[in-house]
């Protein structure tokens, strides 16, 4: 799997759309840290949840 995210990218989590739009903060291996507008900072395992770039 190739992660196609960079810090600053806007994304949504298709499994939790109520989190709102998030901005990628950092990527370390498969861990993507995203700051979502409705729930704050979350660390997402990109192998389990595929974020959608917007």
ABEGO torsion letter per residue (X at the ends): XBBABBBGBBBBBAABAAAEBBBBABBBEABBBBBBAAAEBBBBBAAABBBBBX
